[in-house]
Amino acid sequence: MAQKIPATVVTGFLGAGKTTLIRHMLQNAQGKRIALIINEFGDLGVDGDILKGCGDETCTEDDIMELSNGCICCTVADDFIPTMQALLERENKPDHIVIETSGLALPQPLIRAFNWPEISTKVTVDGVVTVVDGKAVTEGRFAHNVEAIDAQRKLDENLDHETPLSELYRDQIACADMIVVNKSDLLTKDETAKIISDLKTNSREGVQVVTSTMGALPIDILLGQGVGAEGDLASRHEVHHHHDHGENEEHHHHDHDHDDFESFVVDCGEIKDEKVFAIKIADIIRKFDILRLKGFIAVEGKPMRMTIQAVGPRVDTYFDQPFGLTPRQTKIVVIGQAGLNQAAIISALTK
């Protein structure tokens, strides 16, 4: 175990704050060389671009690999295993590997993949970190109480399945070694205490629940858990049991429906005022119930590109790099549940 390279899996629903947490981790790596595997969701590789350069020498651009061919739990053999093999065969090996899953990924099949012969002797799952949006959970967007859900289903003859969001959420909580309640600054003390209590009740015994604002947690808290999660799959019960890939299975069926989500890219011109634009973004998210919005903005008169990440009414922006190597343009990825009014959203963003 000590000779294996540790890997941390960061999972969580869309917009929970995974990328922000990893960005902070890289900027405070304390000299630890970290390699990233990012399972981007959407048509624009925003997460990878946001993270590139964050760690300077501790995480170079060559240390960041993006898997954009689909949900990581559905492309284990075709994408994940070859990427891990290439990473582990490098002469200059990383001290730690961090894997950011998409919001659609079930974590259990990914953990199981660490038992594949091609990589099992070289790498181990140090721990699974599940990031949850504390404000969204408090507002009831996800249900924790499985028994109450089952009771509700029995009373409703027309309801024969649970929503995909609740299934994904429960799977991510079931697999976690640490749960990060992000955006805790938006919660009252009572709300914080309740969500922590609920998460501890609905997760495995011994799972740590911590709070964070903007994903700001010490690297020593996130890394170095030493769990060896791939050897503890029995306790990480899945909601779905049709996602069980054998070590060398070639066909990968999955039971969670990607069609329940959609994403699209909006090309905009330069904006005049970044503060006014941020307020407009928050209003659009509220109006159209957008789960997440992220991208890059060109601001009139500004020589640097502005990065934007928005979830709910909270919009975070910062200038990350000068234009030149990248084109001077505004591109935004909109992510939400299926049925988004794309035409209206595009019109609202571009007018």
Order of alpha helices (4+ residues) and beta strands (2+ residues): beta-alpha-beta-alpha-beta-alpha-beta-alpha-beta-alpha-alpha-alpha-beta-alpha-beta-alpha-beta-alpha-beta-beta-beta-beta-alpha
